[in-house]
């Protein structure tokens, strides 16, 4: 049983102290690692990564908010993190330590002026689901059952200071320099601030659910309740279902797996290419599969708007003629700030060839139309390409933060989508009508 957390460190000083403690543990791990190597005991880099990842995640999970959300975001992309970090950080998707009931009551009193049981007939004392920004309780009024998401105290107020103290940790893990990532951290900050505003999430959840449910088959959304929601509490229907990763592990009927995969693919396809606003948090914990095989989409806290011009520039890379035409491909890379006139000829060539290889590989589902994600070699080739780049010293020497800031969450959405398709081993119709 997960031990409930009685408090969250609040204030910049206490949160900095907590992260400094994690940094000290990492430092001790490095000393032990180099000590073993010095006496000829051998260097176990995997053990070092596991020890450091555990120390960092333990601290992030107690701080919650920005640090834990950062861990969750990174866990989606196997190309970014060493495997030990990815496995540890994946816990942030839906198994963070929950807060104790008195802290939940405090939030209700501050936001509603009443305790939970003055509003609902029943309300679980323990959270049924804990994540980075808030935790979910099950409640009832009469015969109706609700999922009530309660934000962790102080998350919104501490976000800016959280990002300031997490930034050095992020730079160390990702191997980037502070001067390179300013605009990208600002983009992440804006999205995280939006996630702490449950009034905004309520508005987006209702609008995107309505727009999507009218067009996409096999997708289902909970109904949301403004009368039981506010800036720190969000109430929706409780829907029973299997989290997507558990469904994928248990479901043996390939047709049903394909149908679930197609529904999720179409859900993203429609939002990105028609609505130009999309669910930007594609981890398995945000999708359930109900008893009828419908996909239940949860959590519109993180969404991203993209404008028409950026959409055209980004999806030019799905046009085979652009990819194979040297001049057109270079122009497309320059438009998205992937290469610049300041790059040396050697760096420029390395980036262009890497981008061309990645574009061909990631564009395969669209180019082939009908695509089988059960082909383990395809997903393996994506991960291997990322690992090669991460370990390639030549590539690391030019590995600055590149590309439009608008690409961050779109890249994340597609990498998450591909990962979900691979998890399901689904065969889907990818469609080519996006360019």
C-alpha positions as CSV (number, residue, x, y, z in Angstrom):
1,X,0.0,0.0,0.0
2,X,1.3,3.5,-0.9
3,X,2.0,5.6,2.1
4,X,0.0,8.9,2.2
5,X,2.0,12.1,2.2
6,X,1.1,14.3,5.1
7,X,2.5,17.5,3.6
8,X,4.3,19.0,0.6
9,X,7.4,21.2,1.0
10,X,6.3,24.8,0.4
11,X,8.3,27.9,-0.2
12,X,11.3,28.2,-2.4
13,X,13.8,27.6,0.5
14,X,12.3,24.2,1.5
15,X,11.9,23.1,-2.1
16,X,15.5,24.1,-3.0
17,X,16.7,22.3,0.1
18,X,14.9,19.1,-0.9
19,X,16.4,19.2,-4.4
20,X,19.8,20.0,-2.9
21,X,19.4,16.8,-0.9
22,X,18.8,14.8,-4.0
23,X,21.8,16.5,-5.6
24,X,23.9,15.4,-2.6
25,X,22.8,11.8,-3.0
26,X,23.7,11.9,-6.7
27,X,27.1,13.3,-5.8
28,X,27.6,10.4,-3.3
29,X,26.6,7.9,-6.0
30,X,29.2,9.4,-8.4
31,X,31.9,9.2,-5.7
32,X,31.1,5.5,-5.0
33,X,31.1,4.9,-8.8
34,X,34.5,6.5,-9.4
35,X,35.8,4.9,-6.2
36,X,35.0,1.4,-7.5
37,X,36.5,2.2,-10.8
38,X,39.7,3.5,-9.2
39,X,40.3,0.3,-7.3
40,X,39.7,-1.8,-10.4
41,X,36.2,-3.0,-9.4
42,X,34.7,-2.0,-12.8
43,X,32.4,0.8,-13.7
44,X,28.7,-0.1,-13.7
45,X,27.0,2.8,-15.5
46,X,23.6,1.2,-15.4
47,X,23.8,0.9,-11.6
48,X,24.9,4.5,-11.4
49,X,21.9,5.6,-13.5
50,X,19.5,3.5,-11.4
51,X,20.8,5.0,-8.2
52,X,20.7,8.6,-9.4
53,X,17.2,8.1,-11.1
54,X,15.8,6.7,-7.8
55,X,17.2,9.6,-5.8
56,X,15.8,12.2,-8.2
57,X,12.4,10.6,-8.6
58,X,12.0,10.2,-4.8
59,X,12.5,13.9,-4.3
60,X,10.3,14.9,-7.3
61,X,7.4,12.7,-6.2
62,X,7.4,14.4,-2.8
63,X,7.6,17.9,-4.2
64,X,4.9,17.1,-6.9
65,X,3.9,20.0,-9.2
66,X,6.5,21.2,-11.7
67,X,9.3,18.6,-10.8
68,X,6.9,15.6,-11.0
69,X,5.3,16.9,-14.2
70,X,8.8,17.3,-15.7
71,X,9.6,13.6,-14.8
72,X,6.3,12.5,-16.4
73,X,7.0,14.5,-19.6
74,X,10.5,13.0,-20.0
75,X,9.3,9.4,-19.3
76,X,7.3,9.4,-22.6
77,X,10.3,9.7,-24.9
78,X,12.7,6.8,-24.8
79,X,15.0,8.8,-27.1
80,X,15.8,11.4,-24.5
81,X,16.5,9.6,-21.3
82,X,18.7,6.7,-20.2
83,X,16.5,3.7,-19.6
84,X,16.9,3.8,-15.8
85,X,15.6,7.3,-15.7
86,X,12.7,6.5,-18.0
87,X,11.5,3.6,-15.9
88,X,11.7,5.6,-12.6
89,X,10.0,8.7,-14.1
90,X,7.2,6.6,-15.7
91,X,5.8,6.2,-12.2
92,X,4.7,9.8,-12.4
93,X,2.1,8.9,-15.0
94,X,-0.4,7.6,-12.4
95,X,1.3,6.2,-9.2
96,X,2.6,9.3,-7.4
97,X,2.3,9.1,-3.5
98,X,-1.1,10.5,-2.6
99,X,-1.8,13.3,-0.1
100,X,-3.6,12.7,3.1
101,X,-7.3,13.5,3.5
102,X,-6.9,16.5,5.8
103,X,-5.0,18.3,3.0
104,X,-7.8,17.6,0.6
105,X,-10.4,18.9,3.1
106,X,-8.3,22.1,3.5
107,X,-8.4,22.6,-0.3
108,X,-12.2,22.1,-0.4
109,X,-12.8,24.6,2.5
110,X,-10.6,27.2,0.7
111,X,-12.3,26.8,-2.7
112,X,-15.9,25.9,-1.8
113,X,-16.2,27.0,1.8
114,X,-17.3,23.4,2.7
115,X,-15.8,20.0,3.3
116,X,-16.2,17.3,0.6
117,X,-19.0,15.5,2.5
118,X,-21.0,18.7,2.6
119,X,-21.1,18.7,-1.2
120,X,-21.1,14.9,-2.0
121,X,-23.0,12.1,-0.3
122,X,-19.8,10.0,-0.3
123,X,-16.2,10.9,-0.9
124,X,-13.2,8.5,-0.6
125,X,-10.8,9.5,2.0
126,X,-7.9,8.0,0.1
127,X,-7.1,9.0,-3.5
128,X,-7.8,6.4,-6.1
129,X,-5.3,7.9,-8.5
130,X,-2.3,10.2,-7.9
131,X,-0.4,12.1,-10.5
132,X,1.8,15.2,-10.9
133,X,-0.6,18.2,-10.5
134,X,-3.4,16.6,-8.5
135,X,-5.1,13.4,-7.3
136,X,-8.5,11.8,-8.0
137,X,-11.1,10.8,-5.5
138,X,-14.3,8.9,-6.1
139,X,-17.6,10.6,-5.0
140,X,-21.3,10.1,-5.2
141,X,-24.5,12.1,-5.1
142,X,-27.5,9.7,-5.1
143,X,-26.9,7.1,-7.7
144,X,-24.4,9.2,-9.7
145,X,-20.7,8.6,-9.3
146,X,-18.0,11.2,-10.0
147,X,-14.3,11.4,-10.4
148,X,-13.1,14.5,-8.4
149,X,-9.6,15.8,-9.2
150,X,-8.1,17.9,-6.4
151,X,-5.0,19.9,-7.0
152,X,-2.1,19.6,-4.7
153,X,-1.8,22.6,-2.3
154,X,0.7,25.2,-3.4
155,X,1.4,23.7,-6.8
156,X,0.4,26.8,-8.8
157,X,2.1,29.2,-6.5
158,X,5.4,27.4,-6.5
159,X,5.6,26.6,-10.2
160,X,8.1,29.4,-11.2
161,X,10.5,28.6,-8.3
162,X,10.1,24.9,-9.0
163,X,11.2,25.3,-12.6
164,X,14.2,27.5,-11.5
165,X,15.5,24.8,-9.2
166,X,14.6,21.9,-11.6
167,X,16.3,23.5,-14.6
168,X,19.9,22.6,-13.5
169,X,18.8,19.0,-12.9
170,X,17.2,18.9,-16.4
171,X,20.2,20.3,-18.1
172,X,22.5,17.7,-16.5
173,X,20.2,14.8,-17.4
174,X,19.7,16.0,-21.0
175,X,23.2,17.3,-21.6
176,X,22.1,20.8,-22.6
177,X,23.4,24.3,-21.8
178,X,21.3,26.9,-19.9
179,X,21.8,29.5,-22.7
180,X,20.3,27.1,-25.3
181,X,17.0,26.2,-23.6
182,X,15.5,29.6,-22.4
183,X,12.6,29.7,-25.0
184,X,11.9,26.0,-24.6
185,X,11.6,26.3,-20.8
186,X,9.3,29.3,-21.2
187,X,7.0,27.1,-23.5
188,X,6.9,24.4,-20.9
189,X,6.2,27.0,-18.1
190,X,3.2,28.4,-20.0
191,X,1.7,24.9,-20.5
192,X,2.3,24.0,-16.9
193,X,0.7,27.2,-15.7
194,X,-2.3,26.3,-17.8
195,X,-2.4,22.8,-16.2
196,X,-2.8,24.4,-12.7
197,X,-5.9,26.3,-13.9
198,X,-8.8,23.9,-13.6
199,X,-11.2,26.5,-14.8
200,X,-9.4,26.6,-18.1
201,X,-9.2,22.8,-18.1
202,X,-12.9,22.6,-17.6
203,X,-13.6,24.9,-20.5
204,X,-11.2,23.1,-22.8
205,X,-12.4,19.7,-21.8
206,X,-16.0,20.5,-22.5
207,X,-15.2,22.2,-25.9
208,X,-12.8,19.6,-27.2
209,X,-14.9,16.7,-26.0
210,X,-17.9,18.0,-27.8
211,X,-16.0,18.9,-31.0
212,X,-14.3,15.5,-31.2
213,X,-17.1,13.2,-30.1
214,X,-19.3,14.4,-33.0
215,X,-16.6,13.3,-35.5
216,X,-14.6,10.4,-34.2
217,X,-15.9,6.9,-33.6
218,X,-14.8,4.7,-30.8
219,X,-13.9,7.6,-28.5
220,X,-15.8,8.5,-25.3
221,X,-15.4,11.4,-22.9
222,X,-16.7,11.9,-19.4
223,X,-19.3,14.7,-18.7
224,X,-17.9,17.6,-16.7
225,X,-19.8,19.5,-13.9
226,X,-19.1,23.2,-13.6
227,X,-21.2,23.4,-10.4
228,X,-18.8,21.1,-8.6
229,X,-15.6,22.5,-10.1
230,X,-13.4,25.6,-9.7
231,X,-9.8,26.7,-10.1
232,X,-8.4,23.9,-7.9
233,X,-11.1,21.1,-8.1
234,X,-12.5,19.5,-11.3
235,X,-15.4,17.1,-11.2
236,X,-16.4,14.7,-14.0
237,X,-18.2,11.4,-14.5
238,X,-16.6,8.4,-13.1
239,X,-16.1,5.9,-15.9
240,X,-14.9,2.3,-15.3
241,X,-12.3,1.0,-17.7
242,X,-8.8,-0.5,-18.0
243,X,-5.8,1.8,-18.2
244,X,-4.4,1.5,-21.7
245,X,-1.1,-0.2,-20.8
246,X,-3.0,-2.9,-18.7
247,X,-5.5,-3.3,-21.5
248,X,-2.7,-3.8,-24.0
249,X,-1.0,-6.4,-21.8
250,X,-4.3,-8.4,-21.4
251,X,-6.2,-8.1,-24.6
252,X,-5.6,-11.0,-27.0
253,X,-8.0,-10.2,-29.8
254,X,-6.1,-8.4,-32.5
255,X,-9.2,-6.8,-34.1
256,X,-10.1,-5.2,-30.8
257,X,-6.6,-3.9,-30.3
258,X,-6.6,-2.5,-33.8
259,X,-10.0,-0.8,-33.2
260,X,-8.6,0.8,-30.0
261,X,-5.5,1.9,-31.8
262,X,-7.4,3.4,-34.7
263,X,-9.7,5.3,-32.4
264,X,-6.7,6.9,-30.6
265,X,-5.0,7.6,-34.0
266,X,-8.1,9.2,-35.4
267,X,-8.6,11.3,-32.2
268,X,-5.1,12.8,-32.6
269,X,-5.4,13.1,-36.4
270,X,-8.6,15.1,-36.2
271,X,-7.5,17.4,-33.4
272,X,-4.1,18.2,-34.9
273,X,-5.2,18.6,-38.5
274,X,-8.8,19.9,-38.1
275,X,-9.1,21.6,-34.8
276,X,-5.5,22.8,-34.6
277,X,-5.7,22.2,-30.8
278,X,-4.8,18.9,-29.3
279,X,-4.5,16.8,-26.2
280,X,-0.8,17.1,-25.5
281,X,-0.3,14.5,-22.7
282,X,-0.4,11.1,-24.5
283,X,0.7,8.7,-21.8
284,X,-1.2,5.5,-21.1
285,X,-2.6,6.7,-17.8
286,X,-4.8,9.2,-19.7
287,X,-6.7,6.6,-21.7
288,X,-9.0,3.9,-20.5
289,X,-10.7,1.2,-22.5
290,X,-14.3,0.4,-21.3
291,X,-16.2,-2.9,-21.5
292,X,-17.6,-2.0,-25.0
293,X,-14.0,-1.4,-26.3
294,X,-14.4,2.3,-26.5
295,X,-11.5,4.6,-25.6
296,X,-12.1,7.0,-22.7
297,X,-10.0,10.1,-23.0
298,X,-9.0,11.8,-19.7
299,X,-7.2,15.0,-18.7
300,X,-7.3,17.9,-21.1
301,X,-5.1,19.9,-18.7
302,X,-2.3,20.0,-21.2
303,X,-3.4,21.1,-24.6
304,X,-1.6,23.0,-27.4
305,X,-2.8,25.4,-30.0
306,X,-1.0,25.6,-33.4
307,X,-1.5,28.1,-36.1
308,X,-2.0,27.5,-39.8
309,X,1.4,28.6,-40.8
310,X,3.2,26.4,-38.3
311,X,1.0,23.5,-39.3
312,X,2.0,23.9,-42.9
313,X,5.7,24.3,-42.2
314,X,5.8,21.3,-39.8
315,X,3.9,18.8,-42.0
316,X,5.8,19.7,-45.2
317,X,8.1,16.9,-44.0
318,X,5.4,14.4,-44.7
319,X,5.7,15.2,-48.4
320,X,8.2,12.8,-50.0
321,X,9.0,15.3,-52.7
322,X,10.2,17.8,-50.1
323,X,12.3,15.2,-48.3
324,X,14.0,14.0,-51.5
325,X,14.5,17.5,-53.0
326,X,17.7,18.8,-51.4
327,X,16.9,22.5,-51.7
328,X,13.3,22.1,-50.6
329,X,14.3,20.0,-47.6
330,X,17.0,22.5,-46.5
331,X,14.5,25.3,-46.8
332,X,12.0,23.4,-44.6
333,X,14.7,22.8,-42.0
334,X,15.6,26.5,-42.0
335,X,12.0,27.5,-41.7
336,X,11.6,25.5,-38.4
337,X,15.0,26.7,-37.1
338,X,16.5,23.2,-37.2
339,X,19.5,24.5,-39.1
340,X,20.8,28.1,-39.4
341,X,23.4,30.1,-41.2
342,X,25.6,30.0,-38.1
343,X,26.2,26.2,-38.4
344,X,29.6,25.1,-39.6
345,X,29.5,23.1,-42.9
346,X,30.3,19.9,-40.9
347,X,27.6,20.5,-38.4
348,X,25.1,21.5,-41.1
349,X,25.7,18.3,-43.0
350,X,25.4,16.2,-39.9
351,X,22.1,17.8,-38.9
352,X,20.6,17.6,-42.4
353,X,21.4,13.9,-42.8
354,X,20.2,13.1,-39.3
355,X,16.9,15.0,-40.0
356,X,16.4,13.3,-43.4
357,X,16.9,9.8,-41.8
358,X,14.5,10.7,-39.0
359,X,11.9,12.2,-41.3
360,X,11.9,9.1,-43.6
361,X,11.6,6.8,-40.6
362,X,8.9,8.7,-38.7
363,X,7.0,9.4,-41.9
364,X,6.6,5.7,-42.8
365,X,3.1,5.2,-41.4
366,X,1.8,8.1,-43.4
367,X,3.6,7.1,-46.5
368,X,2.4,3.5,-46.4
369,X,-1.2,4.3,-45.3
370,X,-2.0,1.0,-43.7
371,X,0.7,0.4,-41.1
372,X,1.3,-2.4,-38.6
373,X,2.8,-1.2,-35.3
374,X,3.1,-4.9,-34.3
375,X,6.3,-4.8,-36.2
376,X,8.7,-4.6,-33.3
377,X,11.6,-3.8,-35.6
378,X,10.0,-0.4,-36.5
379,X,9.7,0.9,-33.0
380,X,13.1,-0.6,-32.2
381,X,14.6,1.3,-35.1
382,X,13.1,4.6,-33.7
383,X,14.6,4.0,-30.3
384,X,17.9,2.9,-31.7
385,X,18.2,6.0,-33.8
386,X,17.6,8.2,-30.7
387,X,20.1,6.2,-28.7
388,X,22.7,6.5,-31.5
389,X,22.3,10.3,-31.5
390,X,22.4,10.4,-27.7
391,X,25.7,8.5,-27.6
392,X,27.3,10.0,-30.8
393,X,30.0,12.5,-29.6
394,X,29.9,14.3,-33.0
395,X,26.2,14.8,-32.6
396,X,26.4,15.8,-29.0
397,X,29.0,18.4,-29.9
398,X,26.3,20.2,-32.0
399,X,23.4,19.1,-29.8
400,X,21.9,22.5,-29.1
401,X,18.2,23.1,-28.6
402,X,16.9,23.4,-32.1
403,X,13.6,23.9,-33.8
404,X,10.5,26.0,-33.2
405,X,9.3,26.1,-29.7
406,X,5.9,25.1,-31.1
407,X,7.4,21.8,-32.1
408,X,7.9,20.7,-28.4
409,X,4.4,19.5,-27.7
410,X,3.6,18.4,-31.2
411,X,6.7,16.2,-31.2
412,X,5.7,14.9,-27.8
413,X,2.2,14.1,-29.0
414,X,3.5,12.1,-32.0
415,X,6.1,10.3,-30.1
416,X,3.5,9.4,-27.4
417,X,1.1,8.4,-30.1
418,X,3.6,6.1,-31.8
419,X,4.5,4.6,-28.4
420,X,0.8,3.9,-27.7
421,X,0.4,2.2,-31.1
422,X,3.5,0.1,-30.4
423,X,2.1,-0.8,-26.9
424,X,-1.1,-2.0,-28.6
425,X,0.7,-3.6,-31.5
426,X,-2.1,-2.1,-33.6
427,X,-2.6,-2.1,-37.3
428,X,-4.1,1.2,-38.3
429,X,-5.0,3.3,-41.4
430,X,-2.7,6.3,-41.0
431,X,-4.1,8.3,-43.9
432,X,-2.1,10.6,-46.1
433,X,-4.5,13.6,-46.4
434,X,-2.6,15.8,-43.9
435,X,-0.3,17.6,-46.4
